[in-house]
Amino acid sequence: MKKEYIMVMVKMVAMSVIAAVILGGLYIPTQAQLKIYQEEQRQLALVDVLPVADHFEAVKSGEETLYYQAFDASNNLVGYCFFHDQPGSQDTITLAGGVDTEYTVTGVKIMTHAETPGLGAFIDKLSFTDQFKGVAVDDLMLSKNGGAIDAISGATVSSQAVIDGIHVMIGEIKAN
C-alpha cells in the first residue's frame, strides 16, 4: 500500500514538473507578443483620441513618457495625448485622452478597467466616452455639479474617476 502511494506521488510530481516546464516555455514568447500588442493598441488609441494628428512625439522625463505632443502633416502642434492610470471604484482605470492646444477634449478611450459589471463597466461604452468630445476644461465635470458630463447611473465614482484622470493629465501638460 505504501509503495503504491509513493508511486502515485512520484507520478503527480513528475506531471506537475512537466506542466510547469511547458507553461514556463510558453510564457516568455507570449509575454513578448503581448507587449507588442499593447504598444500597437496604445498607438491606435493616440489616433482615436486626437484624429486630426498626423504623428506624435513623446515628452519624457528620463525614461518615463509623460504625454505626447500631436502634430499635423505640416508639423504644427495640434494638441496633446496621454495615458493615465486613475484609481476607480474597484481597481485602476487606464485611460487614453486627447486635448487640443486650447485644452478642449478631443477624445477619451478607456484602455483597461475592472469596474463593476453592469454599472461602472459602462465607462468604456461610446455613449459615455463620446460626451467628452468638444468639452472645455472648465466644463469637464459631472452635470450634477454644473458640468457637461452625465454620470453613468449607479456608477458616479467610476464616472468621476475618468474626469479626475483627465484633469490630472491636463494639469501635468500645462505644468510642462
N, C-alpha and C positions, 0 to 999 in steps of 0.2 A: 504493500500500500504506500509506504513512504517513498519507494523508488518511483512509482507512478506519479506521485505528487511532484517530485523533483523534476521528472521529465516534462510534465506539463508546464512547470515554472520556467524551465530552460527554453522550451518552445515559445512561450509567451514573451520572454525577454528577447529572444532572437527575432521574433516578428516585430517587436517594438523597435529594436535597433535598426532593422531593415527599413521600416516605415520612416524612422527619423532620418536616416541617410537619404532616402528618396525625397522626402519633403525638404530637407536641407539643400539638396542638389537643385531642386526646382525653385527654391526661394530666391536665390541670388539673381538668376536671369529674369525672374518675374518682377523683382523689385526694380531692376534697371529699366525694364519696359514700362513699368508703372510710372517712374519718374519722367520718362519721355512723354508718356500720355498726359500726365499732369501739366507739363510745360506747354504742350500743344493746346490744352484746354485753357490755360492762362492766356496764351497769345490770342486765341479766338475770343476770349472774354474781353480783352482790351478793345478789339474791333467792335464787339457788341455794345459796349458801354460808351464808346465815342466813335460812331461810324464815319464821321467826316475826316478822321485822321488817316493819313497815308502810312505813317511809320511812327514808332515810339522809341524814346531813349530813356533808359533807366537813370534815375537820380539816386545815387548811392551814398551811404555813409560807411566807409570801409568796404566790407564785402556784402553788407545788407542793402537791398533795394528798398528805398523809402517810398517812391512812387515813380510814375513815368510821365515824361513830357510828351505830348502828342503834337505832331506836325502834319501839315497838309503836303500835297505834292510839290508846292513851291517852297517848302521848308519854313513856312510861317507857323508859329506856335498857335495851336487852336484849342488847347486845353491840357488837362491833366487826368491821368488814370491811376488807380490804386487798387491794391488788395489789402484787406484788413480783417483781422480776427477779433471778433467782438463777443463778449460773454452774452449768451441768450438766456432763455428761461430754463432750458435743460442742459445745454452744452454750448460750445463755441460755435458761432456762426461765422463762416468765412465768406466775405462778400467782395465783389469787384464793383468799382464805381468809376464814373467819369464826370468831369465838370469842364465847362468851357472856361475861357480866360476871365469871365465875369463871375465865376463860381456858381453858375446855374447848372443844375444836374442835367447831364445828357443821357445817363443810363445807369441802371443798377442791375446786377446779376448776383444771385445767391449761388456761391460755388459749392459749399457744403454746410450742412446743419444736422442737428439731431433733435429738433423741436418736436413737440407732441403731435403725433399723427392726428389729422382731423382738425387741429387747431393751429398751433404755431407753424406746423409744417407747410401751411399755405403761403409762407413768406416767399417761397420760390416760384409762385404762380405769377403769370404775366398780369393778372388782374390786380395784384399788389405792386409788383415792381414797376409796371408801366406808369403808375401815378407819380413817380418821381421825376419823370422826364419833363424838363422845362421848369422845374421848381427852383426858385431862387433860394439862396442860403437863408435868407430872413424868413421864408415861409416853410422851411424844412422842419416841420414839427407836426404832431398829430392834430387832426382837425378839432378834437375836443379842447385843445389848447390854443386854438386860433390859427393853426397851420393848414397846409394843403394836403396832408396825407391822412387817409382814412385807415384806422387800425383794423386788423383782422378781428372779427368778432370773437371774443374769448381768448384772444392772444395779444393783448396790449403790450405785454413785456417783450415778446418777440418782435412786434412791430416797432416798438421804441428802440430796441437794440439795434435794428438796422439803421434807424435815423441817427442814433448816437454814434454808430460806427462811421457814418458819412461825415458827421460833424467833426469827429476826431481827425479824420484824414484831411478835411478841408483846412482845419486849423494847422495841421502839420505842413501842408503845402504852402499856406500863407506865411508861416514862420520861416520857411526856406526861400 
